Amino acid sequence: MSVNEAPTAAQTRLRRARVAAPLAMVSFAVPYVAMLFTIQWLQPAGGEGFADLAYLVGLLLLGVLLVAVVIPILVFSLGRVLDATTRAWGTARAALAFGGAGMALGLVLATLMSWVQDVSMVGAIANVALPAAIGGLSTRLLLPVALSHRWVVVLAGVLAAMPVIGVVALFLSSRFQ
């Protein structure tokens, strides 16, 4: 593509997805980590500290899987389709659609968690579905800002990479002691 040619619709959708991916990772991860502190109040009272710890470790592993694998796949597949459908709706209505899609996907995962494990549905919704809804909503709200200001994308990319850098640093520090 030369300087004078306008980008095609496919190129525009791909650019929007590339910008939205780090935003989605960060805007899901922040409320997800914040909701981890609700485990002690939202889970059934069994009196076992180990069950809460096992659930916390499971949620941490699930969060890593969601942020590293599932969110990028969803951004580049479902997100592109939903963005093309809702782009003419305006930012607020499109953000509500993205938040609703995040909530729907989070409810599916919360239902599976509640069905497979001994986890209350309220706790599963609070730990998974609400962060997914907040992530979808805030990603779509921040997308116009990120498209016009490159520093927003760079900041989101750095924030998305920080946990990876921390894990690598922890691994290297334990390896060379």
NUVO-542974 format. One record per residue (C-alpha): x, y, z. Coordinates in steps of 0.001 Angstrom, whole numbers, plus 524288, in hexadecimal, padded with zeros to 5 digits. Each point is the difference from the previous one (the first is absolute). Layout:
// NUVO-542974
<rec east="X" north="Y" up="Z"/>
...
This chain:
// NUVO-542974
<rec east="80000" north="80000" up="80000"/>
<rec east="805A6" north="80D0D" up="7FC2A"/>
<rec east="7FEDD" north="80C90" up="807A4"/>
<rec east="7F4C5" north="8052A" up="7F7C5"/>
<rec east="7F786" north="7F3D4" up="800AF"/>
<rec east="7F57B" north="7FEF4" up="80A4D"/>
<rec east="80009" north="7F3C7" up="8085A"/>
<rec east="7F61C" north="7F5A4" up="7FC6D"/>
<rec east="7F532" north="7FBDC" up="80936"/>
<rec east="80752" north="7F385" up="80371"/>
<rec east="80C52" north="807B7" up="80336"/>
<rec east="7F829" north="8094E" up="80879"/>
<rec east="7F99F" north="7F4BC" up="8076D"/>
<rec east="80D3A" north="7F98B" up="801FC"/>
<rec east="805F9" north="80CB1" up="80514"/>
<rec east="7F4B9" north="801FB" up="80965"/>
<rec east="801AE" north="7F206" up="804F7"/>
<rec east="80EB0" north="801BC" up="801B8"/>
<rec east="7FD9B" north="80C52" up="807E9"/>
<rec east="7F4F3" north="7F9BA" up="807D7"/>
<rec east="80785" north="7F3B1" up="803D8"/>
<rec east="808EA" north="80601" up="80A73"/>
<rec east="7F4D2" north="808AD" up="8049C"/>
<rec east="7F76B" north="7F40B" up="801CC"/>
<rec east="80A99" north="7F8AE" up="8074B"/>
<rec east="8022C" north="80AF9" up="809B2"/>
<rec east="7F1BB" north="803F2" up="80166"/>
<rec east="7FC7C" north="7F1E1" up="8034C"/>
<rec east="80BB9" north="7FD24" up="808AF"/>
<rec east="7FE84" north="80BBD" up="80910"/>
<rec east="7F200" north="7FD19" up="80485"/>
<rec east="802EB" north="7F166" up="7FFC6"/>
<rec east="80B19" north="80191" up="809BB"/>
<rec east="7F7C7" north="8095E" up="8081D"/>
<rec east="7F4FE" north="7F608" up="800BB"/>
<rec east="80964" north="7F5AE" up="80539"/>
<rec east="7FF34" north="806F3" up="80D17"/>
<rec east="7F186" north="7FC78" up="800EB"/>
<rec east="802AE" north="7F15D" up="800B3"/>
<rec east="7FED3" north="7FF60" up="80EC1"/>
<rec east="7F26D" north="80636" up="7FFD1"/>
<rec east="7FA08" north="7FA3A" up="7F3B5"/>
<rec east="80353" north="7F1A8" up="8019D"/>
<rec east="7F864" north="7F630" up="80835"/>
<rec east="80425" north="7FFC1" up="80E26"/>
<rec east="8069E" north="7F2F2" up="80198"/>
<rec east="8099D" north="80433" up="80A4B"/>
<rec east="80B41" north="7FAD8" up="7F7CF"/>
<rec east="80AE6" north="80961" up="7FCF5"/>
<rec east="805BE" north="7F666" up="7F648"/>
<rec east="7F3B3" north="8003F" up="7F788"/>
<rec east="800FB" north="80EC6" up="7FEF3"/>
<rec east="80E6B" north="7FEEE" up="7FCC0"/>
<rec east="7FD77" north="7F598" up="7F5AA"/>
<rec east="7F540" north="80865" up="7FA1B"/>
<rec east="8091E" north="80BCA" up="7FFFE"/>
<rec east="80AB9" north="7F85F" up="7F908"/>
<rec east="7F5FA" north="7FAF1" up="7F646"/>
<rec east="7FB20" north="80DC9" up="7FD68"/>
<rec east="80DE6" north="804F7" up="7FE38"/>
<rec east="802DF" north="7F55A" up="7F609"/>
<rec east="7F2FC" north="802A2" up="7F951"/>
<rec east="80333" north="80E81" up="7FF7A"/>
<rec east="80D23" north="7FD65" up="7F99F"/>
<rec east="7F975" north="7F730" up="7F5F9"/>
<rec east="7F555" north="809F5" up="7FD4E"/>
<rec east="8093C" north="80B84" up="7FE7E"/>
<rec east="80AA3" north="7F90A" up="7F853"/>
<rec east="7F7CE" north="7F768" up="7F708"/>
<rec east="7F14E" north="801FA" up="80058"/>
<rec east="7FF25" north="80EDA" up="7FF8C"/>
<rec east="808DE" north="80190" up="7F408"/>
<rec east="7F857" north="7F560" up="7F8EB"/>
<rec east="7F31A" north="80693" up="8035C"/>
<rec east="804EF" north="80D7D" up="7FC2F"/>
<rec east="80460" north="7FB73" up="7F29C"/>
<rec east="7F3DD" north="7F7B3" up="7FD58"/>
<rec east="7F389" north="803E9" up="80715"/>
<rec east="804E5" north="80DAE" up="8030D"/>
<rec east="80270" north="80362" up="7F1C8"/>
<rec east="7F263" north="7FB73" up="7FC18"/>
<rec east="7F97E" north="8071F" up="80B49"/>
<rec east="807EC" north="80C48" up="7FD3C"/>
<rec east="7FC09" north="7FFFF" up="7F1B1"/>
<rec east="7F1CD" north="7FE3A" up="80401"/>
<rec east="7FFCA" north="80A83" up="80A84"/>
<rec east="80918" north="80A48" up="7FA61"/>
<rec east="7F4AC" north="8084D" up="7FAFB"/>
<rec east="7F8E7" north="7FF65" up="80D0B"/>
<rec east="80854" north="809EB" up="8071C"/>
<rec east="809FC" north="7FD87" up="80A8B"/>
<rec east="7F6D8" north="7FE97" up="80BAD"/>
<rec east="7F684" north="7F679" up="7F9A5"/>
<rec east="80B27" north="7F82A" up="7FA0C"/>
<rec east="806AA" north="7FF6A" up="80D4B"/>
<rec east="7F380" north="7FAAD" up="80604"/>
<rec east="7FF88" north="7F597" up="7F55A"/>
<rec east="80E19" north="7FC2D" up="802DB"/>
<rec east="7FD33" north="7FFCC" up="80E97"/>
<rec east="7F423" north="7F767" up="7FD8A"/>
<rec east="80810" north="7F6BF" up="7F7A5"/>
<rec east="80A4F" north="7FF59" up="80AB3"/>
<rec east="7F58E" north="7FD61" up="80A29"/>
<rec east="7F9E3" north="7F544" up="7F7AE"/>
<rec east="80D0D" north="7F92F" up="7FDF9"/>
<rec east="80356" north="801CD" up="80E55"/>
<rec east="7F2E5" north="7FA2A" up="80411"/>
<rec east="802C4" north="7F3F3" up="7F7C4"/>
<rec east="80D14" north="7FE56" up="806D0"/>
<rec east="7FA14" north="802E4" up="80D67"/>
<rec east="7F573" north="7F5C9" up="7FDAE"/>
<rec east="80A54" north="7F603" up="7FC60"/>
<rec east="807E0" north="8037E" up="80C22"/>
<rec east="7F410" north="7FEBE" up="808B9"/>
<rec east="7FC0E" north="7F326" up="7F9C7"/>
<rec east="80D66" north="7F976" up="80036"/>
<rec east="80532" north="804FE" up="80D10"/>
<rec east="7FA0C" north="802B2" up="80D30"/>
<rec east="7FF15" north="80E81" up="7FD2A"/>
<rec east="7F437" north="8088F" up="80259"/>
<rec east="7FA1B" north="805F4" up="7F3CB"/>
<rec east="80088" north="80D80" up="8062F"/>
<rec east="80E87" north="7FE67" up="80294"/>
<rec east="80295" north="7FAF8" up="7F24B"/>
<rec east="7F87F" north="80B5A" up="7FA04"/>
<rec east="80757" north="809CC" up="80860"/>
<rec east="80D34" north="7F9D4" up="7FD3C"/>
<rec east="7FE82" north="7FDBA" up="7F158"/>
<rec east="7F3DE" north="805EB" up="7F9B3"/>
<rec east="800C6" north="80DB0" up="805C6"/>
<rec east="80E52" north="8020A" up="7FC39"/>
<rec east="7FCC3" north="7FB19" up="7F24C"/>
<rec east="7F4D9" north="809C5" up="7FEE3"/>
<rec east="8084F" north="80B20" up="80553"/>
<rec east="80B08" north="7FC19" up="7F6D8"/>
<rec east="7F75E" north="80008" up="7F3F1"/>
<rec east="7F991" north="80CDA" up="8039E"/>
<rec east="80C8C" north="80736" up="80349"/>
<rec east="80755" north="7FAAC" up="7F438"/>
<rec east="7F5D0" north="80573" up="7F6B9"/>
<rec east="7FF66" north="80CDD" up="8076A"/>
<rec east="80ED5" north="8019B" up="7FF5D"/>
<rec east="80159" north="7FBB6" up="7F1CF"/>
<rec east="7FD9B" north="80D74" up="7F9B6"/>
<rec east="809ED" north="8061D" up="8093C"/>
<rec east="809ED" north="7F54D" up="7FD4C"/>
<rec east="7FE2C" north="80150" up="7F14D"/>
<rec east="8031D" north="80E76" up="80081"/>
<rec east="80AD4" north="7FF9F" up="80A4E"/>
<rec east="80AAE" north="7F5E8" up="7FE6B"/>
<rec east="804D3" north="8017C" up="80E02"/>
<rec east="7F36B" north="7F9AF" up="80509"/>
<rec east="8030B" north="7F3A7" up="7F841"/>
<rec east="80E31" north="80017" up="80465"/>
<rec east="7FBE0" north="8019B" up="80E38"/>
<rec east="7F604" north="7F4FB" up="7FECC"/>
<rec east="80A41" north="7F74F" up="7F9A1"/>
<rec east="809B2" north="802C1" up="80AE1"/>
<rec east="7F5B0" north="7FD55" up="80A61"/>
<rec east="7FC09" north="7F368" up="7F91B"/>
<rec east="80E40" north="7FBAA" up="7FF6E"/>
<rec east="80323" north="80301" up="80E4D"/>
<rec east="7FB04" north="7F313" up="805A0"/>
<rec east="807B8" north="7F881" up="7F5CA"/>
<rec east="80C3D" north="807AB" up="80357"/>
<rec east="7FD90" north="7FD65" up="80E7E"/>
<rec east="7FE8E" north="7F15F" up="7FDDF"/>
<rec east="80C67" north="7FF91" up="7F7C4"/>
<rec east="8076B" north="807DC" up="80A43"/>
<rec east="7FB11" north="7F70F" up="80AD1"/>
<rec east="803E8" north="7F3FC" up="7F832"/>
<rec east="80D81" north="80569" up="7FD16"/>
<rec east="80254" north="8043E" up="80E0A"/>
<rec east="7FCBA" north="7F284" up="8053B"/>
<rec east="807F6" north="7F969" up="7F560"/>
<rec east="80CB8" north="80733" up="802CD"/>
<rec east="80064" north="7FF47" up="80ED9"/>
